[in-house]
Amino acid sequence: MVIFTVSVQHAALNNGQFDYSSWMPYGSGLLHKPAPTTKGQSSMTTLLETLPNIGETVKFAGMLWVLFHKYTDVVLLGQYPEERFDEPTPKQMIKEFQAELSYLSEEITARNSRLEVPYTYLNPTEIENSVTI
């Protein structure tokens, strides 16, 4: 459960943050007024008073960029550069796990090739071994 939480679940929540939340009307983390509760009661003035100003938007987008940005020393799911296992059984399990990840990646890539907007966030080639912020 811990491995899933710090790898796949984290990727599911984190990898799309910048793409979907950096457009301020869609994913604003800061509103100056409550959202309207009655349909048709808003105007452009109300909308502009509710959304953050340019400076706040830039700061929020910058924060999202830091959270989204991949580090240069990224270790992807299924990669174990430390080589901590010498026994044949764990080495075989790792090899099988890597083969399954490779198969899943190929399937996701094939499916995404047919989509107008591909969903790449849970492709094993995009999932880190752990949380790296």
N, C-alpha and C positions, 0 to 999 in steps of 0.2 A: 504494500500500500504506500509506503514511504517513497519507494522508487518511482511508482506511478505518479504520485503527487508532485514530486520535484522535477519530473521530466515531461511526460505526456500532458498531464493536467495543466501544468504551468505553461506549456507551449500553446495549449488550446485557449488559455485566457490571455496570454501575453503577446503572442506573435502577431495578432491582428489589431492590437491596440492602436498603433500609429495609423494604419490604413483606414480604420473605421472611426476613430475618435478625434483625429486631428482636424477634421472638418467641423468647426465649432458648433454650427446649428444641430449637427447630428449627435455629437457626444460630449457636450460641454460638461465639464466638472464644476463649473461655476455659473450660476444664474443669479442675477441681481433682483429678480422678482419671481414669485411662484408661477408655475405653469398655469395657463388658463384652465378653468374647470368647465366652462360653457363654450360650446362650439359657436364660432362666428363672432366672438366678442373681442378678438385680437385685431390689431392693426399693425402696419409696418412700424409705426412709432413705438407701440408696445413691445414688439419683437426686438427692436434695436435697444430699447431700455432694459430688456431682460438679458440679452446676451452680453458676454464680457466685451470690454473694449479691445482695441488692437494690441496694446501692451500686454494685457492679461492673456489674450489669445496666443501671442508669441511665447510667453512663459509656459503656458500649458502645453503647447505643441513641442516646445523644447524638452519639457519633462517627459512627454510621451516618446520623443526621439531617444532620449537616454535609456528609457526602459526597454524600447524596442531594439535598439542598436545591438548588432552582434559583435562580440569581442574578437580580437585576433587570435586568441588562444582557445577558441571554442572546441569542446569535445562533444561530438554527436552521440546520440543514443546508440549503444552497442559497440562503441569504440572504447578500448581499454589500453591507453598508451603505457601504463605502468607495468603491464605484464606481471600481475601479482599471483597468478595461478600457474603452477608447474605440473599439476596432476592431470592425467588424461581426461578424466570425467568432466571437470569444470571447463577444460579447454574445448571439449566436444560440445558441451552445452552452449558455450559462447559462440562457437562456429555455427551451430544450428540457429541460435538467436539472430546472428548476423545474416544468415541466409533468409530467414523469415522476414527480417526488416528489409532486405534487398527486394524480395518478392513483393512485399507491400508497397514499397516505393515505386516499383515498376507498374503495379496496378493503379496506384494513385496518379502517376504521371500519364498513363494511358487514358484514364477517365478524364483528367483535367485537359487533355488535348482536345476533347470534344466540347468543352465548356467555354462559353464566352468570357466568363470571369472565373478562372481556375481557383480552387481552394487548396492552397499549398501549405497551410499552417500545420497540418498534422502529417505531412510527408516525413518519414523517418530522416530524410536528408536535411530537415529543418528543425528537428527536435534535439535539444541539448541534453547531455547526460544529467545535468542538474541545473538548479537555479544559479545564475551567474551575475546577479546585480549586487 
